[in-house]
């Protein structure tokens, strides 16, 4: 799949040079995963830039192959507050590399060691962020993380060419789905259990998923249904005939 968008002969032109448009978010995720592997990274992360009022990081994640438990731990530790990376994404549109140990030394909240250890434990100590935006002015970023040495200028340019297209296409897919709502099997399962009064913790045990993954499915279904919370999402899904 990755070669459909980023073949060896087209690397210097970037993903944006390809005329092929992914069919689904799964196609985009597979493509980004292929790029991460091609460049020697462990995984990728596609986000909207958290606002100044954001209290968690996970709700800003669009697509990622970074571990669920890492993101959950990140939020539990409140690492979004005082993050040098997030602050830089808010202020700049230039791509940049990160080293978890060196970057987190700039934290003023005393959590530098906690943050650096978390990234090292999951094999994501070094990588790069590529800011992105769409025509509506929404801002995001594509990141790749692993343990490899810093990207050289050519590699930075190649991956930077991917960021805007990946970000824009995911948002366009989601905007289109709000007009023609279609929920995945997992999203319907989670909404069904939510309608039965089950909590995310209880659903994670029933479905054999992490609590973070359950919340991810519920949040995604809520966005698709243009609802403000899971209660409203359940009500809209029932009215739309998506739940029995």
C-alpha positions as CSV (number, residue, x, y, z in Angstrom):
1,X,0.0,0.0,0.0
2,X,2.7,2.5,0.9
3,X,4.3,2.1,-2.6
4,X,1.0,3.3,-4.2
5,X,1.7,6.7,-2.7
6,X,5.5,6.8,-2.1
7,X,7.4,4.7,-4.6
8,X,11.2,4.8,-4.7
9,X,11.0,6.7,-8.0
10,X,8.7,9.3,-6.5
11,X,10.4,9.8,-3.1
12,X,11.9,13.1,-4.0
13,X,8.5,14.5,-5.0
14,X,6.8,13.3,-1.8
15,X,3.3,11.9,-1.3
16,X,1.7,15.1,-2.6
17,X,3.0,14.3,-6.1
18,X,0.9,11.1,-6.3
19,X,-2.5,11.5,-8.2
20,X,-3.9,8.5,-6.2
21,X,-6.3,9.4,-3.3
22,X,-6.6,6.9,-0.5
23,X,-10.0,5.3,-0.3
24,X,-10.3,5.2,3.5
25,X,-8.6,6.3,6.7
26,X,-7.3,2.7,6.9
27,X,-5.5,3.3,3.6
28,X,-4.0,6.5,4.9
29,X,-3.0,4.8,8.1
30,X,-1.4,1.9,6.2
31,X,0.5,4.4,4.0
32,X,1.8,6.3,7.0
33,X,2.9,3.1,8.7
34,X,4.7,2.1,5.5
35,X,6.5,5.5,5.5
36,X,7.5,5.1,9.1
37,X,9.1,1.7,8.4
38,X,10.7,3.0,5.2
39,X,12.5,5.7,7.1
40,X,13.5,3.5,10.1
41,X,10.9,4.8,12.6
42,X,8.8,2.7,15.0
43,X,5.6,4.6,14.3
44,X,3.7,7.7,13.2
45,X,1.3,10.2,14.8
46,X,-1.2,12.5,13.0
47,X,-2.8,15.1,15.2
48,X,-4.7,18.4,15.3
49,X,-2.6,20.9,17.3
50,X,-4.0,21.0,20.8
51,X,-5.6,24.4,21.7
52,X,-4.5,26.4,24.8
53,X,-7.5,25.0,26.6
54,X,-6.9,21.3,25.8
55,X,-6.6,19.2,28.9
56,X,-5.6,15.9,27.2
57,X,-3.6,14.9,24.2
58,X,-5.5,11.8,23.1
59,X,-8.6,13.7,21.9
60,X,-6.4,15.5,19.4
61,X,-5.1,12.3,17.8
62,X,-6.4,11.6,14.3
63,X,-4.4,8.5,13.4
64,X,-1.5,6.8,15.1
65,X,0.5,3.6,15.5
66,X,2.0,4.8,18.8
67,X,1.0,2.5,21.7
68,X,-2.4,3.0,23.4
69,X,-0.9,2.7,26.8
70,X,1.7,5.3,26.1
71,X,-0.9,7.9,25.2
72,X,-3.0,7.0,28.2
73,X,0.1,7.4,30.5
74,X,1.0,10.7,28.8
75,X,-2.5,12.0,29.6
76,X,-2.6,10.6,33.1
77,X,0.7,12.3,33.9
78,X,-0.6,15.6,32.5
79,X,2.3,15.9,30.1
80,X,0.3,18.0,27.7
81,X,0.8,20.9,30.1
82,X,4.2,22.5,29.6
83,X,5.1,20.3,26.6
84,X,7.9,22.0,24.6
85,X,6.8,20.2,21.5
86,X,3.2,21.2,21.7
87,X,4.2,24.8,22.5
88,X,6.4,24.8,19.4
89,X,3.6,23.5,17.2
90,X,1.4,26.3,18.4
91,X,3.9,28.9,17.6
92,X,5.7,27.7,14.4
93,X,4.9,26.1,11.1
94,X,8.5,24.9,10.5
95,X,9.3,21.1,10.8
96,X,11.7,20.1,13.5
97,X,13.4,17.1,15.0
98,X,13.0,16.1,18.7
99,X,15.1,14.2,21.2
100,X,13.0,13.3,24.2
101,X,15.7,13.7,26.7
102,X,17.1,17.0,25.4
103,X,13.7,18.5,24.4
104,X,12.1,17.8,27.8
105,X,14.9,19.5,29.6
106,X,13.0,22.7,28.7
107,X,10.0,21.7,30.7
108,X,9.3,24.0,33.7
109,X,6.9,21.6,35.5
110,X,9.5,19.2,36.9
111,X,8.3,16.4,34.7
112,X,11.3,16.2,32.3
113,X,12.4,12.8,33.6
114,X,8.9,11.3,33.5
115,X,8.4,12.5,29.9
116,X,11.8,11.4,28.7
117,X,11.5,8.0,30.3
118,X,8.0,7.4,28.8
119,X,9.3,8.0,25.3
120,X,12.4,5.9,25.8
121,X,10.3,3.0,27.3
122,X,8.2,2.8,24.1
123,X,11.1,3.2,21.7
124,X,10.1,6.7,20.6
125,X,13.0,8.8,21.9
126,X,13.9,10.5,18.7
127,X,11.9,11.7,15.7
128,X,10.5,14.7,13.9
129,X,7.3,16.8,13.7
130,X,5.9,18.2,10.5
131,X,3.3,21.0,11.0
132,X,0.3,20.9,8.6
133,X,-2.8,22.9,7.8
134,X,-5.8,22.7,5.5
135,X,-7.5,25.3,3.4
136,X,-9.9,26.1,6.3
137,X,-7.0,27.1,8.5
138,X,-7.2,24.1,10.7
139,X,-3.7,23.2,12.0
140,X,-2.2,19.8,12.7
141,X,1.1,17.9,12.6
142,X,2.5,14.6,11.3
143,X,5.2,13.0,13.5
144,X,7.4,10.0,13.2
145,X,9.2,8.5,16.2
146,X,11.7,5.8,16.9
147,X,15.3,5.4,18.0
148,X,17.1,6.2,14.7
149,X,19.6,9.1,14.3
150,X,18.2,12.5,13.3
151,X,16.8,12.8,9.8
152,X,19.0,14.5,7.2
153,X,17.7,17.6,5.3
154,X,16.7,15.5,2.3
155,X,14.7,13.1,4.5
156,X,13.1,16.0,6.3
157,X,12.0,17.5,3.0
158,X,10.5,14.2,1.8
159,X,8.4,13.6,4.9
160,X,7.4,17.3,5.1
161,X,5.8,16.9,1.7
162,X,3.5,14.3,3.1
163,X,2.1,16.2,6.1
164,X,-0.4,18.6,4.6
165,X,-1.9,15.9,2.3
166,X,-2.3,13.4,5.1
167,X,-3.8,15.9,7.4
168,X,-6.2,17.4,4.8
169,X,-7.4,14.0,3.5
170,X,-8.2,12.7,7.0
171,X,-10.2,15.8,7.8
172,X,-12.0,15.6,4.4
173,X,-12.8,11.9,5.0
174,X,-14.3,12.8,8.4
175,X,-16.3,15.8,7.0
176,X,-17.7,13.5,4.3
177,X,-18.7,10.9,6.8
178,X,-20.7,13.4,8.8
179,X,-22.9,13.8,5.7
180,X,-23.2,10.1,5.2
181,X,-22.8,8.5,8.6
182,X,-21.4,4.9,8.6
183,X,-20.1,3.4,11.8
184,X,-17.6,0.6,12.0
185,X,-18.5,-2.7,13.8
186,X,-16.4,-1.6,16.8
187,X,-18.0,1.8,17.0
188,X,-21.5,0.2,17.0
189,X,-20.4,-2.3,19.7
190,X,-19.1,0.5,21.9
191,X,-22.2,2.6,21.4
192,X,-24.5,-0.4,22.1
193,X,-22.8,-1.1,25.4
194,X,-22.9,2.6,26.2
195,X,-26.6,2.6,25.6
196,X,-26.8,-0.3,28.1
197,X,-25.1,2.0,30.7
198,X,-21.7,0.4,30.6
199,X,-18.6,2.5,31.4
200,X,-15.5,2.6,29.3
201,X,-13.7,0.4,31.8
202,X,-16.5,-2.2,31.7
203,X,-16.6,-2.1,27.9
204,X,-12.8,-2.6,27.7
205,X,-13.3,-5.8,29.8
206,X,-16.2,-7.0,27.8
207,X,-14.6,-6.4,24.4
208,X,-11.1,-7.3,25.3
209,X,-9.8,-3.8,24.3
210,X,-7.9,-1.1,26.2
211,X,-9.9,1.6,27.8
212,X,-8.1,4.1,25.6
213,X,-9.2,2.2,22.5
214,X,-12.8,2.0,23.7
215,X,-12.8,5.8,24.2
216,X,-11.2,6.2,20.8
217,X,-14.1,4.3,19.1
218,X,-16.7,6.2,21.1
219,X,-15.1,9.6,20.4
220,X,-14.8,8.7,16.7
221,X,-18.5,7.7,16.6
222,X,-19.5,10.8,18.4
223,X,-17.7,13.0,15.8
224,X,-19.2,11.0,12.9
225,X,-22.7,11.6,14.4
226,X,-22.0,15.3,15.0
227,X,-22.9,14.8,18.7
228,X,-21.6,16.6,21.7
229,X,-21.2,13.6,24.0
230,X,-21.7,9.8,24.0
231,X,-25.3,10.1,25.4
232,X,-26.3,12.3,22.4
233,X,-24.3,10.0,20.1
234,X,-26.3,7.0,21.3
235,X,-29.6,8.8,20.8
236,X,-28.7,9.9,17.3
237,X,-27.5,6.4,16.4
238,X,-30.8,4.9,17.5
239,X,-32.8,7.5,15.5
240,X,-30.6,6.7,12.5
241,X,-31.3,3.0,12.8
242,X,-27.7,2.2,13.5
243,X,-28.5,0.6,16.9
244,X,-31.2,-1.9,17.6
